Amino acid sequence: QVQLVESGGGLVQPGGSLRLSCVVSGSIYSFDTMGWYRQGPGNQRDLVATIGAGDSAKYGDSVKGRFTISRDNAKNTVYLQMNSLKPEDTAIYYCNMDSVVRGRNYWGQGTQVTVSS
């Protein structure tokens, strides 16, 4: 049973930084796409960033230039470095794995990020 466990969320002031981690209980293959999504109060779940084969990364427009996604397949871990945080970044952040080998999609339980002074 593959599980994704996020950590690193919390309360941070505007302009601050946080680093989220997502540990996968199984192997991450180089051709699996890993991603971060977020859902704010009353909003739909939106793309934050994905990283695919060859470490090709894509970002949502609202986080470009501020957030960086990375992966360490040897540690079965995906990271999201978030800088210059804004109150509108407040949301539950979810880790996602689109596994080509397993033929299915997995979600973590989410970690809360609150940006407030």
C-alpha positions as CSV (number, residue, x, y, z in Angstrom):
1,Q,0.0,0.0,0.0
2,V,1.6,3.2,-1.2
3,Q,1.2,6.2,1.2
4,L,2.2,9.8,0.8
5,V,2.9,11.7,4.0
6,E,3.4,15.5,3.9
7,S,5.1,17.6,6.6
8,G,6.6,21.1,7.0
9,G,3.4,23.2,7.1
10,G,2.7,25.8,9.7
11,L,2.2,29.4,10.5
12,V,4.5,31.9,8.8
13,Q,4.5,35.7,8.4
14,P,4.1,37.3,5.0
15,G,7.4,37.3,3.2
16,G,8.6,34.3,5.0
17,S,9.6,30.8,3.8
18,L,8.6,27.2,4.4
19,R,9.8,23.9,3.0
20,L,7.3,21.1,2.6
21,S,8.3,17.5,2.3
22,C,6.4,14.5,1.0
23,V,7.7,11.0,1.8
24,V,6.4,8.1,-0.3
25,S,6.2,4.7,1.4
26,G,7.0,3.1,-1.8
27,S,9.5,3.7,-4.6
28,I,9.4,6.8,-6.8
29,Y,10.3,6.0,-10.3
30,S,12.0,8.5,-12.5
31,F,9.0,8.6,-14.9
32,D,6.4,9.1,-12.1
33,T,5.1,12.6,-12.0
34,M,5.1,14.1,-8.5
35,G,3.2,17.2,-7.7
36,W,1.9,19.7,-5.1
37,Y,-1.7,21.0,-5.1
38,R,-3.4,23.3,-2.7
39,Q,-7.0,24.0,-1.6
40,G,-7.9,27.2,0.2
41,P,-11.1,27.8,2.1
42,G,-14.1,27.6,-0.3
43,N,-11.8,27.0,-3.3
44,Q,-11.2,24.1,-5.6
45,R,-7.9,22.1,-5.4
46,D,-5.4,23.9,-7.7
47,L,-2.1,23.0,-9.2
48,V,1.0,24.4,-7.4
49,A,3.8,22.5,-9.1
50,T,4.7,19.2,-10.7
51,I,8.0,17.5,-11.5
52,G,8.2,14.8,-14.1
53,A,10.7,12.7,-16.0
54,G,14.1,14.4,-16.3
55,D,13.1,16.7,-13.4
56,S,11.0,18.9,-15.8
57,A,9.0,21.2,-13.6
58,K,5.8,23.1,-14.1
59,Y,4.3,25.8,-11.9
60,G,1.0,27.5,-11.3
61,D,1.1,31.1,-12.5
62,S,0.6,32.5,-8.9
63,V,3.7,30.8,-7.6
64,K,6.2,31.1,-10.4
65,G,9.4,32.6,-9.3
66,R,8.6,32.1,-5.6
67,F,8.2,28.3,-5.2
68,T,10.6,25.5,-6.3
69,I,9.7,21.8,-6.5
70,S,12.4,19.2,-6.3
71,R,12.7,15.4,-5.9
72,D,15.1,12.9,-4.4
73,N,14.1,9.5,-5.8
74,A,16.7,7.8,-3.6
75,K,14.9,9.1,-0.5
76,N,11.4,8.7,-2.0
77,T,10.8,12.3,-1.2
78,V,9.5,15.4,-3.0
79,Y,10.0,18.9,-1.7
80,L,8.4,22.3,-2.2
81,Q,10.4,25.3,-1.2
82,M,8.2,28.3,-0.7
83,N,9.6,31.8,-0.5
84,S,8.1,35.2,-0.4
85,L,4.9,33.8,1.0
86,K,1.7,35.8,0.8
87,P,-1.5,35.6,2.7
88,E,-3.2,34.2,-0.4
89,D,-0.9,31.2,-0.2
90,T,-2.8,30.1,2.8
91,A,-4.3,26.6,2.1
92,I,-4.0,22.9,2.7
93,Y,-1.2,21.6,0.6
94,Y,-1.5,18.1,-0.9
95,C,1.2,15.9,-2.3
96,N,0.3,13.9,-5.4
97,M,1.9,11.0,-7.3
98,D,0.9,10.0,-10.8
99,S,2.4,6.6,-11.0
100,V,3.0,5.2,-14.5
101,V,4.2,1.9,-13.2
102,R,1.3,1.3,-10.8
103,G,-1.3,2.8,-13.2
104,R,-2.9,5.0,-10.6
105,N,-2.9,8.3,-8.8
106,Y,-2.1,8.8,-5.1
107,W,-2.8,11.7,-2.7
108,G,-1.4,12.6,0.7
109,Q,-3.5,13.7,3.7
110,G,-2.4,17.4,3.3
111,T,-0.5,19.8,5.5
112,Q,-1.8,23.3,6.5
113,V,0.1,26.4,5.5
114,T,-1.1,29.7,7.0
115,V,0.5,33.0,6.0
116,S,-0.5,35.7,8.4
117,S,0.9,38.5,10.5
